Amino acid sequence: MPGVSFIKVLFLYPIFYYQNCMDAQSGDCFNNDWSNQVAECAGILFKGRFCCEDQISLQINNIVGLKFRFGFTIVKIDSWDPGVDNIKVIAEDEVLDTLSFGPYEGTSMCFNTDYQDLFASYSYMFNLPQGKNSLKITLKGYFNEKVENESWGAKRFTLEMFIPCVEFYSECNFQGQAWRICNGYQTSQVRDIPFEIKSIIIANGIQVKMRNPKYNSGQTQTFTSSQQCLSSYQFPKYNQNG
């Protein structure tokens, strides 16, 4: 008599999904995330300097979750005019915040010594629509003078997942029909899955255990990272680990 096929998902959250340009002399500031433009102020590396209507963005594909927290440190350089010069923090098409400072906020650390500079940290919670598996975060500046007089930068970028999900696909390479399980959402212990599973998106910090009597001699398989192409899995039952 064949064993019972099942899926068990263990969510560990929040999931620390992404970080970049973290330390004072962090070498990862020099990668191409956000921008390949790097500057230094008082021995601290950051992405910048930017001016006018410069913007920097991070595009993440194959990310599956419903609730996130984005954090970063803004670098205010020289003479910002309050109410005129600002940075908009944007997740997808939603403006999460508008940051503005005065020319004398902070301390004089670098570049134009007539004005003060400032490192300030922020974080924002936001939701991603159900079914969407890509995310774009943007920092966009609005300035009316040259970089020698007013500029900005950013560092210590982080992204955490507070409601992570796992997404199963009917075809390899995350194509075809999709079926999603999210942490904290009510699901029945036994549920029909509408197709054979060929690929899975799994974020770090999530374990997916699956078993099919016809696959790998019926042994339970544990996956902790995304799977681009699996042999055919047919699961009549679903079990979420609460």
N, C-alpha and C positions, 0 to 999 in steps of 0.2 A: 504494500500500500504506500503510495507516495507521501512524502512529508508535506507539511503545509508551507507554501511559499509566503514570504512576508517581507515588509520593509519596516525598519525601525530607524527613526531619526533622533539623534541627540544634539540639541542646540546648547551651546555654551555662549552666553552673551553678557555684556555687549562684546561684539567682535571688533577687535582693533584691526580695521581692514587696510589702512593705508597711512604712511607717513613719509615726509620728504623735507629736506633742508632743516634738520632739527637742531644741530649743535652750532656753537659759535663758528667753528671752522669745519663744518660738516662737508665732506667731500661730495655727498649726494646732491648738494646745491648745483653742481656742475652737470647734472644729467639734463635731459630735455623735457622733464616734467614741468609743466606750467610755462617755462621759458628757458632759453639757454643763456639769458643775460643775467650776469651775477656781479654784484658790487659788494663793497665792504664799508662798514661804519664802525669806528672804535674797535676794530679787530673782529667784528661780527659779520659773517657772510650772509647775504640775503639775495633773493631774486629782485633785480632792479638795476639801475634806477629808471623809473617810468615817468612819463609826463603826458600832457595834452589829453587825448582820448585813447591812450594805450590801454589794452586789456590783456589779461592772461587767463587761461582756462585749463582745466583738467577734464578730459573726456574718459570715462570709464565704461567699457562695454562688458557684457556678460556679468553684470552685478545684479543679484536677486535679493531684494529686501523691501520693507515697507517704511521703516523709520530709521533715520540717520542723524548723526551729529557731526558737523564740520567745524573744525577749529583751525585757527591760523594766527600769526602775529603780523600786524600791519607795521610798516616802518614809515613814519612821517618824517620827511626831510625838508628842512628850511621853511620858506614863507607860504604856508597855506592860508588862504583867505577864508574865514569862517562864513558859511552860508553860500559860498561860491565854489570853492574847491572841495571835491569829495570823492569817495570810493564807494561804489555800489557792490554789495555782495549778492550774487545771483545763483540760485540753484535751479537748473532748467530755466523756466521763464519767470520764476518767482523771485522778486527782490526781497531778500531776507533782512537787509539793513543798509543804511547809507551812513558812512563814516565821514565826519568833518572835524577838523582841528583848527586852532588859531596859530598864528605865526610864532608865538612865544610859549607854546606848550611844550614841555620837555626840558632838556638840557642841551647845551651846545656840545656836540660830539664829533661832527664831521662836516665836510663840504663848506657851505657858506656860514662862517662863524657869527654873522650878524643875527642869525635866527637859531631857534632851538630844534632839536630832533627828538623823536620819541619812538619807542617800541611798545606797542600795546596789543594785548592778546584778547581774542574774541572766540566765542563758539556759538553755534546755532543748531537747534533741532529742526528737522523738516521731514516731510513725508514724500515718498515717491508713489505715484499712482499704481494701483494694482495692475499687474500684467506687464509693467514696463521693466526692462532689464538693461537699461543704459542710463548713465547719469553724467550731466555736464555741470560743472561748477565754474563760475566766472567771477573775477575781480575786475571791474571796469572803472577807469579813472575819468574824471571830468575836471580839467585844469586849463587855464587860459594863458599861462606863461611858460617860458622855456625851462628845461630841466635844471639849468644853473640857478634858478630862483625858487622853484618849487617842484618837488618830485616825491616819489613814493616807491615802496618795495614791500615784499612780504616774505615770510619764512615760517617754519614750524607748522607745516600743513599736516593735518590729521583728519581721518575719516573713520567713524565708528558706526557699526550697525547695531541698532537696538531692537529691531524686529527682523531678524534674518529669515530667509526662505531657502528652500531647495527647489530647483525646477528640473523636471524630467521631460525628455523629448522623445518623439517617436522615430527620429532619424539621427544619424551621426552629425557631429559638428553643430549641435544645438539647433537643429532644423526640424521642421514638421510640426506636429501637434505638441502643445506644451501642457503640463500638469504640474501644479505648484502646491507645496506644503510650507506654511509659514508658522513660526514660533508663536505660541500663545493663542492661536485661532482654533475655535472649536471644530473638531472633526470627529467623525465616528471611528470607533476602533477597527471596524471592518468596512472597507469601501472598495468598490470596483475601480480598477485603473483601466482607462479606455483604450490602451494600446500597449504594444511591446516597447520596452524601454531600450533605447539605443545610445543615449548620451544624457549627462547630468551636469548641471551647474551647482557646485558645492563651494562655499566660501571657507577659508581657514577657520577652524574652531567648530566645525560641524562634522559629525560622523553619520554616515549613512550605511546601515547594515541591511543586506539583501540576501535572500536565498531562493533558489529555484531548483527543484529536484532534477531538472534536465540540464542544469548548468554547473560545471566544475564539480561533478559527483555529488551535488546537493550540499556542498559546503557553504557555510555562511561567508559572504564576502563583506569586508569593511572598507569603505571609501572615505577618504578625508580630503580629497581635492577633486576638482572637476574632471569628468571622464568624457573624452571627445567621441569615442566609438566603442561600444560594448557589443559582445555577442548577445543574441536575442534573450531578453528577460521577459517572462510573462508572469505577472503577479495578480492573482485573483483577489488578494487581500492586502490591506494596508493597516499598519499599526504604528501610531505615533508614540514615542516614549515621552510620557508626561513628566 
